Amino acid sequence: MNASSKRIASVDAMRGLAVAAMLLVNNPGDWGHVYAPLEHAAWNGWTPTDLVFPFFLFIVGVSLSLAMGARIEAGDGASLRATVVQRGLRIVALGLVLHALAWWLMDKPALRIPGVLQRIGLCFALAGLIAIQWRAAGQRVWLAALLAGYGALLLWGGPLDKAGNIASRVDAWLLGPHGYEWDPVTGLGHDPEGLVATLGALATTLLGWRCGEALRAGALRQLAAVGLIAAATGFALDAIGLMPINKNLWTPSFVLWTGGLAALVLLAGHVLIDGSARPRCSAASASTRSRPTPGPGSAPCSSKASAGCARSTRTASAGWAPGSGRMRSRWASRWLSWACGGSSCASSTGAAGTGRSERVAPAQYRPMSPDTFAIRMPPDIRSVRVGEHPVVVIDDFLAHPQALVEAACQARFERCPGADERKGYPGLRAPVPAAYSESLTELLDPLIRLNFGVPEELPLRKSPCAFSVTTVAPEDLGPLQRVPHFDASTPHFMAVMLYLCDERHGGTAFYRHKASGLQQITADQRERYGDLIYAEMERHPAPPRYFSDSDDCFELLGMLPARFNRLVAYRGSLLHSAIVNPALGLSSDPRQGRLTITTFYDF
């Protein structure tokens, strides 16, 4: 769904293995001499071959999460609905075309309507629509309802033998001779990809989506727990005789057993192939919702959904050349020791917005090559504290900041995703020259690691820099644009803001949510926080204004005023809000409006 998202090697590997296994089990050589593991179980039970299709549908769900999660969180769900349905229908149509060719060329007695591709297409479309429409809690309800409802239907519908089970009876009634097996005398039949059993297959795909969300959030323990609990539950249901593991019927026990195994295989592949690095190909967080949690995709967001990830290049060499992006941890420490005058920037403290911050002034520096978007050397780095968390501030950041203002005047600004739904960043955005982005990353990679405790072994992933101009009038703001938000709930997601406007345009304020006591929204807190904030918004809708002070729900902890050519860096999981002065007219002219450059990093 998002061609620019960086691919996750472990997901690609698992998908490729599933496809390769499909080819193997469908073409084992001599059908008269097939190895037992390459055959399906006769009815109840399972073989390795019975894992192939559910593993593929599971990875379909994971892939949907990685491709769509950020866009949904950025308020782009409406445009995704049509895409999901169209792609699902194409897969179904392809399956029907292939069956029609087989019917015609191989002289089949009737056109078979169900099939593997048809089931994949239906699960793709239905799982995608559920993920777009419902938040994480709603998705879990759907998953539980499918498992419990389908299981109850099977148990209520009579014996679970091949012809007598209710799924086969309904399929035979609906499809008649157009199923895989059909007896015109008795009117009984069976199709392993029948319509009723697709309820179980949809549950497998939704389970894959939820595991994909855990993977996006870096919640590997959660992924492991889901895998172990699901597999154990499926195995136990079969062992006690309540619900057999049966691929043909895609029973709930089969969903849980195979889905749990698939989750554990995904986790193992992620650790072995990706090195357990969090796959933040998108700057949005893990949960998908129809009502986005005030975080990713709310207030100033949307291009926070990364359009691509640039991994920093690491090498075994012991040096670092400016512009190369190659740096080992000891060189990063030496560079920052020079830049901070022999002191650690992270050790300086102060109160945000009070002016009581300790400046860390460089003692000496080596000038960089002249460049239009060069960073002024030495950088004036200081670290202030907002509540319990540090914020890095660098004043007079660029040597020639006016050059970026002129570049903004020539840039093509567009509305952000979600604007029609009054979600996301309340204004316009445009791409920033690549030279600025490269200079910024060269400085900030080691600085962020040192000041925010990011482990050196975690690779850097950066979203494109974007010019941002606030243009939406207060009365046109959506409910989520009127309250503080967070950008992502992963532990090392960083937001970086360069002000190209003066103090009249406000600044950035940080908050604590009173009911929960949270200043930072982590992956294990986001669902609880989302439920609380939505309940508060329903009881006491926020007035149509840009948030700027404390109220009944949020406590203002501190504010960093805007200042021309000031750069600030902070954790994206902190609750914050842009302070906007509508009295200035909210001009779209970069020379007059609230012009900033926004960049997001994840490690």
N, C-alpha and C positions, 0 to 999 in steps of 0.2 A: 504494500500500500504506500510505502514511502521509499522511493527508490534511492534516496540519498542517505538513508539510515545505514550506519556501519553494520556489517553482518557479524553475527556471533558465530565463531567457528564451531563451537560445540553443537549448536542448533543445526547448522548446515551438515555437520558430520552425522548427527543422528538421523536427519532427514535422508541423507544419502545412503546410509546403511539400511534404512527401512525400504527405500526404493530398490536397492540392490537385493535385499532379501525377497522382495516381491518377485523380482525377475527369477531368482533362484528357485523359489518354491513353486512357481508356475511353469518352470522349465527344468525339472530335475533330471532330464535325460530320458532314460527308458522307463516309461510309466509302469512297466511290469516288474521293475526292480528298483523301487524307491526306498531310500533310507528312511527309517521310521520317523526321525525328527523332521523330515521334509514333508510329512503328511499331516493333514488336519486330524484332530480327534474325531472319532466316528460320530459322537454326539456330545455327551457330557465329558468334562475333563479338558485338558489342554496339552498341546505340544509347542515346541518353539515356533512352529509355523503359525500357530494361532495368535502369536504375539505381534505378528508383522502389521496387520491392518490396524489394530488399536494403537500401536506405537505411532503409525503414520498419522492417524487422526489426532492423537495427543500432540504431536509436533505441529500439526496444522493449527491447533489452538494456541500453542506457544508462539508460533510465528505471527499469528494474528495479533497477539498482545504486543510483541515487539514492533510490529509495523503500525498498529493503530493506536496503541495506548497513549502515546504523547499527543497525537492529533485530537483524540477524544478529550483529553485533559485541557487542550488548548481551545476547546469550544468548537471544534471542527466536525462534530459528530453528524450534523445534518447532511453535509456533503458526502460523508462516508457511507450513509445508508444506501444511496443509489449505487455506489461503487461495489459494495458488498453483495447486493442483490444481483447486479449484472454479472459479476464474476462467478457467483454461485450458479446462476442459470447457464452461463457458458459451459461450466464443467458438466452440468447435467446434460446439456444439449450434446456435448461431445460424446458422452457415454451412450446416449440414444443413437447418435449417428453410427458409432462403432457397432452397436447391437443391430442396427438396421442393415449395415453392410454384411454382418455375419448371417443374418436372416436371409438376405438376398443371395450372397455368394455360396453359402454352405447349405442352402435349402433347408433352413430350420422350419419346424412346423408353425411357429408363431413368433412374433417379435417380442423378445423379453424386455419388459419396461424397467424393472429395478436392475441395479448393477453397482459395481465398486465406484465408478466415477459419479454415478448418480448420488450415491450415499455421501461421497466426499463433498459434492456440490451443495447438497442440502445442509449438511453439518456446517460447512463453511459459512453459508448465508445465514442460517438460523443462529449459530453461535455469535457471529459478528453483530447481528441485530440486537441480540440480548445484551452483548457487551456495550454496545452504543447506548442502549436505552436505560440500562440499570447500573447502579453503582455496585461496588464490591459486595455489599450485603445482599442486594437484590440478586446478584449472580449466584451467590451461595444458596439463596432460597430456590432459585431455578434448578441448581444442581441437585439439591436435596429433594425437591419435588419430583424431578425426573427419576431419581433412583427409587424413592419411596413409592411414587405413583405407578411407575412401570413394574416394579416388583410386586405391588399389590395386585395389579392387573394380571400378571402371570400366575400368581398363586390362586387368585379368584377364578381364573378362566379354565381350570381343570388340570388334567395331567400335563406334564411337560415333555411328553414324547414328541416325536417328529411331526406327526400329522394331527395329533389331538390338541396341541397347545393352542392357546387363543390367538397368538400372533400369527401362526400359520393359517388358522381358520379365517381370520379377518383378511389376511393377504390373499388367500384363495378366493374369498368372496369378492374382493375388490378387483383382483387381477385376472382371475380365471386362468386361461391358457397362456397368459403373458407373464407368468412367473417361471422360475427355474424348473420346478417340478410341478406336474399337474396330472391328475387322474380324472378324465371326463366322466367316468362311471360313478365314482364316489363323490366327485366334486371337491376332493381334498388335494392339497398340494403344499409346497414349501419353497421358499426362496431365502437363501442365506443372507441376502441383502434386502430383505423385505421392508415394507414401509413401517410396520409397527415396531420392529426391532431397531429402527433408526432412532427411536427415543433413547435407547441405551447408547448408541453411537454418538448422539448429540451430547449426552452426559460426559462421554470420554473427551470430546472436543472442548467442552466448558471446563473440565478439570485441567486440560492442557492450558487453557487461557489463564486460569488462576495460578498455575505453576509458572507460566510465563510472566505474570505480574510479580510473583515472588522473585524470579530471576532478575527482572528489571530493577527491583528495589534492592538487590543484593542480599535478600533475606534467605540465605542458604540454609540456615537452621530450620526455618519454616518449610522450605522445600523438602528437606530431609524428613521432617516430621510428617508432612503430608504423604510422602512416599511410603514411609514405614506404616503409618496408621491405615492408609487405604489398602495396601497390600495385605496387611494382617487381617483387616476386617473382611476383605473379599475371600481370603483363604478360610477364615473361621466360618463364614456363612456356608461355604461349600462343605467344610468338614463336619459341621453339626447337622447337615442335611436340610437346612432351611431353604437354600437357594443354590443350585449347582452352578459351577463355572461352565458356561456354555457359550461358545462363540456364535453359533448359528442363531441363537435367540438374543445374543448380546445382553445377557442377564446382568442385573446390578452387581452381583458378585464378580462377574467377568469384568465389568467396568472398573471396580475397585482394585481387583487383583492386577489387571494389566496396567491400569493407570498408575497404581503405586509403583510397580516395577519400572514403568517408563519414567516416572519422576526421579527415581533413584539412578537410573541410567543417565538421565539428563544431568543430574547433580554430579555424578562421577565424571562425565565428559566435560562438564564445565570446569571442574577442579583440575583435571588432567590436561585439557586442551587450552582453556582460557586462563589457567593459572588462578582460578577463582576470582579474577578481577570482575568488578561489577559491570555488567554490560549496559552502561547507560548510553545507548545510541541516541536516546532522546532525553531531553532535559526535563521531561516531565516525570511524575512519580508513578508509583505502581498501580494504584487503584483506578479502575475505570468506572465512570458514573454518568448518569444522565443529569445529576445535579453535581457539578464538579465541586469537590472540597475546596474551600478557599485556600489555595495553594497553587499547584501547577495549573496554569491556564486561567486563573482568576486574576484579579486586579492587573498589575502590569505583567503580562506573561506573553503567551502565544508564540513569539519567536523564541521564547524559552524552549520551545520544542525544537530541538536541534535538527538542522537540515543536513547534518553530516558530522562525523566525528573524525578529528585529526589526532591520531595517536602520536605521541612524542617518540622520536627515534632514539633508541638507546644502543650504546655500543660498549665494547669492553675496553676501549681506549681510555686513558686516564685524563684526558683534557677536555676542554670545552671551547669551541670557537664561536664567537658571536654570530647569531643567525643560523647556526647549524642545528640547534635543538638537541645537541648531544651533551649530556651532563651527568656525571656520577655524583652521588650524594656528597662526597667529601669536597668536590669542587663547588657544589651548590653552597655548602656551608662557608667555604672560603670566600666565595663571591659576595655572599650576604654579610659576612664579617667585614669585608672591605666596604660594601655599600652602607653599612650601618655604623661605620666607625669603630669596629671591633666589638660592638654590643649586639645582643640579640634583639631584633625588633619585637619579638613576642614578649619580652620582659617588661616593656614600658607599659604603663597603665594610665588610665585617666577616665574622666566621665564624659560620655558623648554629649556634645552640644553645650558643655560648660566651659570649654576652653582650658580645662585643667588636664591637659595631656602632655606627656613627656615626649619631646621631640628627640628623635635619634638621628643625629647629624653625621654624615660621612666625614671622615677625617681626610681622605684623599681619594682620588679617582683617576681612572684612565679614560680619556675622551673617546667616544665612539665616532665612527665615520659620519660626516654630515648627511642628513637625510631630511626630506620634507616632513616626515612624520616621526622624527627621531625623539626619543625620550631625553628630557633634560638631565644631564649628569652634573653632579651626583644627585640621585633622587632623594627628595626630602621625605623620608619614611618615618611614620609614627604609628603607634598602635594605641587605640583607646578601647575602653571596655564599655559595653552596653549591657547592663544587667550582669549576666554571668559569662558573656561571650566577647571575644576580641573583634575589633573592626580595624582594618589597616587603612590608613589615609595617606595619600601622597599628594601634596599641593604643588602647584606649578609643574605638572607632570610632563607636559610636552614642551619641547624647545620652540615649536612653531604651532601653537594650537589653532591659530586663525586659519591655517591651511586646511584643517579638518572642517571648519565652518564653511569655507569656500567649497570644499568637496561635497558637503551636505547640500549646498545650494544647487549643485549640478546633479545630485542624485535623484533617482526616481522613487518617490515615496508611494507606498501602497497601504491600504487598510490591513489590519492584522486579522488572521483567522479568528472567527468567533465574533467579529464586529457586529454582524447582523443579529446575533443572539445576545448582544450587549455583554460579552464575556471577553476575557483577555485584556491586552494592553489597550488603554483608552486613547488611541491616537494612530499615528502613521509611523511606518518603519521603512528603512532603506538600507542596502548593503554598504559596508564601510570599506575603503581601500585596503587591499590585502597587505600592503606595506605596514600599515598601523597594526593590524592583527598580528603580524609576525614579530614586530618589535615588542608588543604588549606581552605575548606569550613567552618570549625570551627572558623578560624580566620576571614575570609573575610565576612561572613554573617553580623556580627555587624559593621565591619569596613566600608563596602560599604554603609550600611544604614545611618551611621552617616555622612560620607564624601560626599555622593551624594544625600542626601535627599530622600531616599527611605522610603515610609511609612511602619511602623512596621507591619501593618495588611496585607500587601501583602506577599503571600507565595513565597518562593525561589524555583526556578527551575533551575537545573544545567545540562549542557551537560557534557559528559565524558571528562576528561582531555586527551590530546593527545600529544605525542612527535611529533615534526615537524622538518624536515630537508629540507632545500631549495636545490633543485637539478637541476631545469630547467635552461638551458642556456638562456641568454637574447634573442638570435635570435629565440628561440623556444617559446617565450611568446606569448599568444594570445592578442588581442587588449585590453580586459578588465583587463589583468594582467599587463598592462603597465601604468595604471593610478591609482590615489588614489581611495579608495573604502570605503564603510561603511558596517558594519556587519548586522545591523537591525535598523528599524526606530521606534521601540517602546521606550517609555521614560526611562525605567529602565533596559535596556539590557546592560550588562557589559562585557567587554573583559578583560581577565587577562593573562598576558604573563610572564613567568619565563625564563630568559636567562640562558642557560647553555653553552654559548660561550662568547668570550671576545669582546672588543671594535673593533677589526679589522673587525668584521662581521656586522658593521653598527649600526642599532638600529630601532626605530620606529619614523616616522615623521608624523606631523599633518598639515593639509592644509585647505585653504579656496578656494572655487570655485569662480573665479573672476566674471563670468557673472551673477551669482545669488547672490553672496555675502554670500553664506552659508558655515558654518563650520560644522554644525550639520544638518543631514537630518532626519526630522520628518515625521510622517505618512502622513500629509497633504501636505508635500513638495516633496515627493519622485517622484511622477509622473512628476511634472514640472522639477525637477532636471534631471530625466531620459531622458526626451525629449531634454533638453539642452545639456547634455553630449553626447548623441548619435549624435546630429547634429554636435557638435564640432568634434567628432571622425570621422565623415564622411567627413567633410571639411578638417581637418588637422589630418590625422592618426598619432598616437603616434609612434615614432621610436622604434625599438626593443631593449629596455633597461629596467632595473629596475628603477622606478621613484625615484628621490632623491633630487630634487631641485625645485625651482619655474619655471614655463613656462608660455606660453600665456594663459593657462586655469586655472592654480592653483597657489596659493601663499603659500609658505612654512611659517608656523607660528612658528614652533619650532621642535626640534628633541631631543628625549631621547636616548642617546647612549647606545648600548649594554654594559653589564658588567656581568661577570660571577657571577651567583647567585643573580642577580637583578630581582625583581618582579615589574611589573607596572600594574595598573588597570585604565581603562578609559571607558567612555561611548562608546558602540559599534556604536552609531549613528554618531560619529565624522568621518569626512573624514581623512583617514590615509593611510599610506603605509609602508611596511617593507623596510628599507634601507639595501640593499644587496650589498656585495662586490664580484663581479664575479671573480676578480683577484685571489681570494683564491682557486678557482677551483670547488666550489659548490660540495664538497665531500658528498657522502652519508654515510660516516663513522661518527657516532655520536661524536667520539673523535676529529675529525678534522673539521667537517662541521658546518653549522649555525644551531645548535641544540637549540630548544626552547620547552617549554611546554605551550600549549594553552588551556584555559578553558573559558567557557562562562556561565554567570549567567543571569537569567531574573527573574523579580519580578512582 
